[in-house]
Amino acid sequence: MKKLLILFLTLAGFLMAEVNWQPNYDAAKVEAKRMGKPMLVLLVSHTCRWCRKLENRTLQNPEVVTYINNHFVPVIVYRENLDFPDFIKSPMVPTTFFLTSNEKMLMKPVAGYWEPDDYMSDLTMAIRRLKTRRTRQ
């Protein structure tokens, strides 16, 4: 019975995992520098249905959640709030930006909604680019 309970609690925790979003861009930047991790900046709008789909489907996927939490300092910024740097801009939302802790782009921003497997490809590519950049320094 004890093993069954432990298994249930482990699975429940895995299924209920959430991305560890920072409260704002500035906090994410500080945390990224402290942890030596890149930032994942998600630009969204309050009225965007594709943003909600990305948040509710792709960013709820356990594999995506775990990868983001292990490799990035994530933050959501709302286009309407303008509480983020001017270089974070895109004609469409959602758009994902991958930045070093010093706010340098790791790769071209990824615009639009993506299914979990496709989003994972972008996440892993950003980390590969970061590793390549670090080995060249």
N, C-alpha and C positions, 0 to 999 in steps of 0.2 A: 504494500500500500504506500509506503514511504517513497519508493522509487517512482511510482505512478504520479504522486503528488509533485515530486521534483521535476519530472518530465512535463507535466501540465504547466507548472510555473515557468519553466524554461521556454516552452512554446508560446505561452501567453505573453511573456516579455518580448519575445522575438516578433510576434504578430502586432504588438502594440508599440513597437519602436517608432520613434519620431526623430526627425532631423533636429539637431541641437542649434536652432536658429539663434543668432545674436540679436540683441534688441535694436541695434541700429548700425549704420555703416562705420561710424567712428569706433564703436566698441569692437566690431569685427576686425578692424585694422589693428587695434591694440592687441587683441587676442591672437591674431595671425602672427604678429611679430614675436609675441611672448612664446607661442608654441612652435614657431618655425614652420608653419603650414601656409599653403596658399589659401586665398579667399575664393569662395564661390558666391558671386553676387547675382541674385535673381531679380531682374527688373520686371515688375508687374504693374497692373492697373486694377483699381477697385472694380471696374466695370467689364473686365475681360473674361469671357467664358473659357477661353483656352488657357488662361492663367489658372483658373479654378480647376480645370481638368488636369493640368500638370501637377498642381498642388495635391489634388485629391486622388490621383491615380499613380502617376510616376513617382512622386515624392512621398508616397505611402508604401511603395514597394520595399519589402525588407532588405533586399540586396542593395538597392539604391541608397536607402537610409543608412545602412551600415557602412557602405563605401564612403558616402559623404562625411559621416561623423568621424571616420577613421583618418581621412586624408585631407579634409578641408575645414576651414572656418566659414560656415555659411551665414548669409544674411539676405533677407528679402527687403528690397526697397520699392516704394510705390512711386510711379512716375509723377503722380499728382502732388506728392509731398516735397519734392526737390531738396531732400536732406541728404544728398550724396554728391560726389564730385561731378563736375561738368562732363568729364570724358565718359561717364556711364550714360550713354544715350543710344537709342535705337528707334527706328521708325515703327517698329512693331513690338508688341509684348505677347507672351513672355520672351525675354531674352536673358540668357545666362552668360555671365562674364567670369572668366577664370583669371585671377590676378595673383601675382606674387605678393608677399607681405609688404613689399615696397611699391605696390600698386602698378606694376608693369604687367601688360597683357601676356598671358602664356600662349594664347591662340586666339583666333578670330572668334568674336562672340557668337553664341549659338542661339538663333532666333526661332521662335515657334514652339509648338507642343511636340513632344517626342514620347514615344512609348518607352517603358522602362529599359528594354534591351538596347535601344538606340541611344538613350540618355547615358546608359552605362558606358557605351563606346566613347562618348565625349568626355565623361569623367576620367576614364582610364587614359585617354589620349592627353588630357591636360596634365596628369601626373607624370606620364612619360616625358612630356616636354619639359616639365619642371626638373626632372632627374637629368635630362640631357643638358639643360642650362647649367645645373650645378656642377656637372662633370667638366664643363668647358671653362669654368671659372677657376 
